[in-house]
């Protein structure tokens, strides 16, 4: 059995995004979809376009430099003063 990085795809509400791919990348994406369909035992063909979001998600989840930069950006969130009944306190804004 082939060990792919992607498993069964979740059914999630999509956000429409239009992009262009080089023909070679699309051919590889189509091949990946066929192999995925067979490896997880699906009866219906996996559409290549459905693979793009999970692939990008997987890339970002495993990119250590991205994770580090994201953590640093969260730690550097701007601080705001909040005035409540004459007392001044610092509150950090959550940017997630």
C-alpha positions in Angstrom: 0.0 0.0 0.0 1.3 3.5 -0.9 2.0 5.8 2.1 0.8 9.2 1.0 1.1 12.4 3.0 -2.6 13.1 2.5 -5.4 10.8 3.8 -9.2 11.0 3.3 -10.3 14.5 2.7 -12.7 16.3 5.0 -15.9 17.8 3.7 -15.6 21.5 4.6 -17.3 24.7 3.4 -14.9 26.0 0.8 -13.8 29.5 0.0 -13.6 30.1 -3.8 -10.1 30.9 -5.1 -9.1 31.0 -8.7 -5.5 30.2 -9.6 -3.5 28.9 -12.6 -1.2 25.9 -12.4 1.5 24.9 -14.8 0.3 21.9 -16.9 3.0 19.6 -15.4 1.8 20.4 -11.9 -1.8 19.7 -12.9 -0.8 16.4 -14.4 1.0 15.5 -11.2 -2.0 16.6 -9.2 -4.3 14.4 -11.3 -2.0 11.5 -10.8 -1.9 12.1 -7.1 -5.7 12.1 -7.0 -5.9 8.8 -8.8 -3.3 7.2 -6.5 -5.1 8.6 -3.4 -8.5 7.3 -4.6 -7.0 3.8 -4.9 -5.0 3.9 -1.7 -7.9 4.8 0.5 -10.3 2.5 -1.3 -12.8 5.2 -2.5 -15.3 4.2 -5.1 -15.6 7.6 -6.6 -12.7 9.5 -8.2 -11.1 12.2 -6.2 -11.1 15.5 -8.0 -7.6 17.0 -8.3 -8.8 20.5 -7.2 -9.9 19.0 -3.9 -6.3 18.2 -3.1 -4.9 21.7 -3.3 -6.2 22.9 0.1 -5.1 19.9 2.1 -1.7 20.0 0.4 -1.2 23.6 1.3 -2.5 23.0 4.8 -0.1 20.1 5.2 2.8 22.2 3.9 2.1 25.0 6.4 1.6 22.6 9.3 5.0 21.0 8.7 7.0 24.2 7.8 9.0 24.9 10.9 10.1 28.4 9.7 6.5 29.3 9.2 5.5 28.0 12.6 8.3 30.0 14.2 7.4 33.2 12.4 3.8 32.8 13.3 4.6 32.3 17.0 6.9 35.4 16.9 4.1 37.5 15.2 1.7 36.4 17.9 4.1 37.4 20.6 4.7 40.8 19.0 1.0 41.6 19.0 0.4 45.3 19.7 -0.4 46.2 23.4 -3.3 48.6 24.1 -4.2 50.6 27.2 -7.7 49.9 28.5 -9.3 52.6 30.7 -11.8 51.1 33.1 -13.1 53.2 36.0 -10.0 55.4 35.9 -7.6 52.5 36.1 -5.1 51.9 33.3 -4.3 48.3 32.5 -2.5 46.6 29.6 -4.4 44.1 27.4 -2.9 42.1 24.6 -4.9 41.8 21.4 -5.2 38.3 20.1 -4.5 38.3 16.4 -5.6 34.8 15.6 
